[in-house]
Amino acid sequence: MVCPRINSFCERHTGLYSLINASRTLPLAEPAEMSKEENAASLKPECTTPVDGSCCDRRIVLLGRTGSGKSSAANTILGRSAFWVETSACSVTSKCRKQSGQVNKWNTSVVDTPGFFHTTMSLQEVIDEMGQCIKLYSPGPHVFILTLQICKFTQEEKDCLDWIKAIFGSGVLKYTLLLFTCGDQLHGKHIEDYVAESVELSEFVSGCHGGYHVFDNSNIPTVSSEQVIDLMEKIDKMVAENEDVYYTREMFEGAEMALTEIQKRMTSESVCPLSPQKARNGHTLQGEDVKKTA
């Protein structure tokens, strides 16, 4: 069945219909050769080969709205200034970028992505860039980390989880972990207490099957090191619960099929309108529940 939250999300964002119509009627087109080469280059690790010569043990994709601290979180994880960060009224990240490094015992690669509600890119461009990220980031990420800034939980933040499900499929929640940034703004309050204060935030957190974590931006080396190790251990726990299965390109292609079905349904409704109840309950999407594969 079509997820009621996705239906509600489509209704709230009037531009979603044209976005899906433009970018999801057909599978993502192959980019021009130069663009494809540039994209591939941007996803190559610019520094570092794992110390044991093997593939990275942990593959991470950072998602979130513009200004939520994705790039800063990526730098904290890797322990260096791997991604460009600046205070700006405009979005800084416009391309998916990958950097790699040794994080304690983990050979780790991190992909930073353009933010949802980007200030200079259209929603279609953001989603297409994320699609290319998954197609080029072989064999696939172990975890999607959704960044959420402390003391900022507006409707746009709430919509990010719906965006992730719409783009990557509902099964992506098995591979999603919520990361609160700017943890220093808690001023000593425990993150568990902060989450419990809001029913909506608690429900949002429960949607991320990998649980949640918080980064303190105090720049104290011992604090940064400990919180990164704690995060990586939570990722390890999630990977174990997923039986070492990661998110695959096939899963993404299944989600593309589901979005195409939503587009067809919306086109049909524009010709022959259906009641909201029928729209929510009368359509089954092929590919909505995509089983994970090794």
N, C-alpha and C positions, 0 to 999 in steps of 0.2 A: 504494500500500500504506500501511497505517497505520504511522506512524513508531514504531519500537520504543521510543524515548525517551518519546514521549507515552504509550504503553501503560504503561511503567514508572512514569511520573509519576502516571498515574491510579491505579495500584495502591498507590503510596506515600501518596497523599492520599485517604483514604477519603471525605472530604467533597466531592470533585470530582463524583461521580456526582449527588448531590442538587443541587449547584450548576448543573451543565449541565442537569439535568432542569428546574430552576426557571427558568433564564434563557435557555436556548438552544433549547427545543422549538419556540418561535415566534420570528420576528424581534423585535428590540428594540421594545417598545411605545413609542408616542409618549408623552412625558411630558405631564402636565397643562399647561395654558396658562401658568400662573404659573411652574411649574418650567422649562418650555421657555424662557420669556423670561429667567429668571434664568441658565439655562445659556448662552444666547446672549450675554447681557451679560457673563458671566464670561469668554467667549472673545473679546470685543472688545478690541483694544489700548487700554489706558487712557492711553497717552501717545503720541504720536509718529505722524506720518505720514512715510513715506519721503521723503527730501529731493527726489527727482526726481518725486514724485507717482505713481510706478508701484507695482505690487504688490511685496511683500517678495521679495527675491531668494532668501532662504534661510528655509525653514519647518522648525522643529525641535520635536520632541516628546521630553521627558525621561521616562524610565521607570526603575524600580528598586525595590528593597525599601525599606520604611520605614527612615529613618535613614541612607540611603546618600549623602546630600548632594545630592539633586536640586535643591532650591530654591537652595542656595548656589551650585551650578554654574550655574544659570540667571542668578543675579545677577552672577556672574563674567563670563559671556558678554556680558551687556548692559552691564556696567560700572557698575551702580548697584543700589541696594536695591529691586528691582522686586517681589520676592516675600518674604513673611514668613518669617523664619528665627528659630528659638529652640532652645535646648538643652532637651529635654523627654523624659520617659519615654514620652510618648504621641505618636502621629502628629499632625503639624501640618497637612498638606495633605489636604483632604477633597473638594475640587472641582477640576476642571481649570481652570486660569487661564492666560490669554495676555497677554504683554506684548511690545512691539515697540521697536526702536531701531536706530540707525545704528551698526554695528560695523565700524569702519574703512571699507572700500569696500562692505560688504555691508548691504543693507536686510534686517534680520533680525527674525523673530517667533519667540518661544519659548513653548511650552505646558508648564507644570508639571502633573504628574498625581498622584493619590493613590498611595501606595506599595503594593506587594505586601506581604502579611502585615500589613495595617493594624491598628492597635490598637483602633479603634472602629467601623470599617466591615466588613461581611461581605465575603467574596470576591465574592459576587454583586454587591454594590453597587459595589465597585471596578471590576469588569469592565464593568458597565453604564455607569458614568461614563466609562470609556475609550471605550466604543462611541459614546456621545453626542459625545465629543471629536472622533472621526474624522468623524462625520456633520456636525458643525457647523464643523469646521476646513477649510473649502473653500479651494482645490481638493484639498489633501492635503499631508502633510509630505514634505520631501525626505529627512529623516533621523530615525530614532529613536535617541536617545542613551541607552544603558543605563549607569547609574551603578553603580560598584562601589567600595566603600571599601577602600583599601590595608590589608593585614594582616587582612582579614576575608573568608574564603572558605569559608563553611559550606554545608551541603546546601541551605539556603534560598536562598543566592546562586546556587548551581548551578541550582536550580529556576526562577529568574527567566527564563532563556533559554527553557525549556520553556513557561513561562506565555506569554511573548511569542509563540512559535510557535503555541500553542494558541488564543490570542485573535485574532491578526492573520494567521495562516497562515504556512506555512514559507517562502513567498516574501518575507516581511518581512526576512529576514536580509540580503537584498541592500541594504537601506536602514538597516542597524543598525551603529552604531559604539559601541564600549565605552569609557567614560570612567572612569578610576580617579580617585577623589577622595582628599583628605588625602595628597597626594603628598609633603608635607614629612616624613611618617613613613618615607619611604625612607631618610632620613638620608644622602643622597649616593649611594645605590645607583642604578644605571641601571635604568629600568623594564624594559628588555629582559632584563636579568639576573634581575630579580624574577620576571618571567613564566616564564622558562626554568627556574626552580628547581622548578616544579610541573608535572608532566605533565597533571594534571587542569585546571589553570588555563590551560595552553597550548592544550589542546583547546577549552576554553571560549572563549578569545580567538579561535581560528581559526573559530569559528562565526559571528562578527560580520564580515561581508564588508567593512565599512568600516574595519576595523582597530581600533586602540586609541590612546588618548591619556591623558595624566595631567595633573591640575590640582594645583599646589602651593598650599596654603592659607596661605602666609606673609604675604599681604596686602601684598607689595611691589609697588607700581604697575607698575614696568617688567616684573617677572616675570609679573604678571597679563595685561598687554597682549600680551606676546610669546606666552604660552601660548594665549591666545584666538585670535590670528592664526594660529598653527600649527594649532589645531583647525579653524578655518574653512577653511583650505587643504586639510586632509584631507577635509573635507566636500565641497569643490569637486571634489577628485579622485574621490571616490565618485560624485558626481552625474554627472561626465563619463563614468565607467565605466558608469553606468546610462543613458547617452545622454539625460540631462536629463529622464528619466522619474521621476515621484514616486509615492509610495504613494497609491492612490486609494480612494475609497469603494467602488467595485466590487470591489476586492481584499478589503476588509474584509467585504463581504457574502458573497463566496465563502468566506472563512474561517468565517463564521457557518454557512453551509451544511455545511461539513465538521464543525463541532462538533455540529451537529444530527445528522449521520450517526453520530458517535461515541455520542451519547446513545441513538440507536435501537439501535445495536449492543449497548450496555451493557444496555439494557432487554431485548433478545432473550436475552442471555446470562443474565440473572437468571431468565428463564423456562426456557430450555434451555441450561444451562451448556456452554461450549466449553472445550477445553483452551487453556492459555496460548499454545501454538504456533499453534493455529488462530485464536485471537483476534488474534495479531500478524500472521499471514500470510494469512488467508483473507478479508479484507475490504478492498474498495477504496472510498475516499471520493470522492464527487463533489465537485469544487471544491477538492481538496487542492492541486493544482498550478495556481494561478491565474496566467495570463499577465499581465504588466504592460501597462497601456494608458496612452496619453498623456492 
